[in-house]
Every structure is written in C-alpha cells, then in structure tokens.
Amino acid sequence: MIKPLALPSDYQVGLFSEAFRLSRLFSYKGRYRLNVFAEMFNAFHIANLSGYSAALDAKNANAAANAFGQPTQRILQTFGSGGPRAVQLGARFSF
C-alpha cells in the first residue's frame, strides 16, 4: 500500500522576478540611428527566496514539520538576477 503524502498549506516552488524594458529608436537621414532604453529588474520588489526542499514527507500528525516547498535562503544580491529592484539606462548609436 502506498502511504498518503501531506503538503504544507503554504508552499512555493520557484523564483518570481519581473523585468521590463522600454526603448525608443531615433533615426537621422536614414543612416544614423540612436536607440535609447531603460530596463527595470525585479520591478515588483518581491523578496526572492531559494533552496526549496523537494522532499515529500509521509502524512503525519505534525504538518508543520513538513519541509516541502519551504525556502531556506535568499537569492544573491547580484544585479539583474532576482536581487533587489534595479534600473539600468543605456543608449546605442549606429551608423
């Protein structure tokens, strides 16, 4: 017989980070182009956690002891990889 499994009432399984980019292209005489852009990483400023446990525990009376989907650490504070909210501005000139 297969033992029933229990999941915690509040589990998560991944990273949530939204990035947006706005850009505008300016042309001059058809030959020169300037592309100006702005990017925002982790726009909603949600604490990104990692180290989620994938261990499914057998159903037991102590549901709080179940570690499935519970984070154990935070994402590193590296720019553009789920860290804190950040804005980047740039331009590209081509001829």
C-alpha positions in Angstrom: 0.0 0.0 0.0 1.2 3.5 -0.9 1.3 5.9 2.1 -0.6 9.2 1.6 1.5 12.3 1.3 0.9 15.7 3.0 1.8 19.1 1.7 2.1 22.2 3.8 -0.7 24.7 3.5 1.8 27.4 2.2 4.5 26.0 -0.1 6.3 27.6 -3.1 8.3 26.1 -5.9 10.2 28.9 -7.7 11.6 32.3 -8.3 9.4 35.3 -9.1 11.1 38.3 -10.8 9.7 40.6 -13.4 11.8 42.7 -15.7 10.6 45.4 -18.1 12.4 47.2 -20.9 11.3 50.5 -22.7 13.2 51.6 -25.8 12.9 54.3 -28.4 14.7 54.4 -31.8 15.7 57.8 -33.3 16.8 58.0 -36.9 18.7 60.8 -38.7 19.0 60.8 -42.5 18.2 57.1 -42.7 21.9 56.3 -41.9 22.4 57.3 -38.3 20.4 55.6 -35.5 20.2 56.2 -31.8 18.5 53.6 -29.6 17.8 54.8 -26.1 16.5 52.3 -23.5 15.6 51.8 -19.8 15.4 48.5 -18.0 14.0 47.6 -14.6 14.8 44.4 -12.8 12.6 42.8 -10.0 10.1 45.6 -10.7 7.6 44.4 -8.0 10.4 44.2 -5.4 9.5 40.8 -4.1 11.9 39.0 -1.8 13.2 36.1 -3.9 13.9 33.0 -1.9 15.7 29.8 -2.9 16.8 26.5 -1.6 13.3 25.0 -1.7 13.0 21.5 -0.4 11.7 18.8 -2.7 11.3 16.1 -0.1 7.8 14.8 0.2 7.1 13.6 3.7 4.7 10.9 4.6 1.4 12.1 6.0 1.7 12.7 9.8 0.0 14.5 12.6 2.6 17.3 12.6 2.1 19.1 9.3 4.4 21.9 10.4 7.4 19.5 10.2 6.8 19.0 6.5 9.6 20.8 4.6 8.3 20.5 1.0 8.4 23.9 -0.8 9.8 25.8 2.1 12.7 28.2 1.3 16.0 28.0 3.2 17.9 31.0 1.8 17.6 34.2 -0.3 18.8 34.9 -3.8 22.2 36.5 -4.0 22.1 40.3 -4.4 23.6 40.2 -7.9 22.4 42.8 -10.4 19.7 41.6 -12.8 19.4 38.0 -11.3 16.5 38.3 -8.9 18.2 40.6 -6.5 16.9 43.9 -5.3 15.0 46.3 -7.6 17.3 47.9 -10.0 17.2 50.3 -13.0 19.6 50.4 -15.9 19.8 53.1 -18.6 21.6 52.9 -21.9 22.0 54.0 -25.4 23.3 52.6 -28.7 24.5 54.7 -31.6 24.9 53.0 -35.0 26.0 54.4 -38.4 
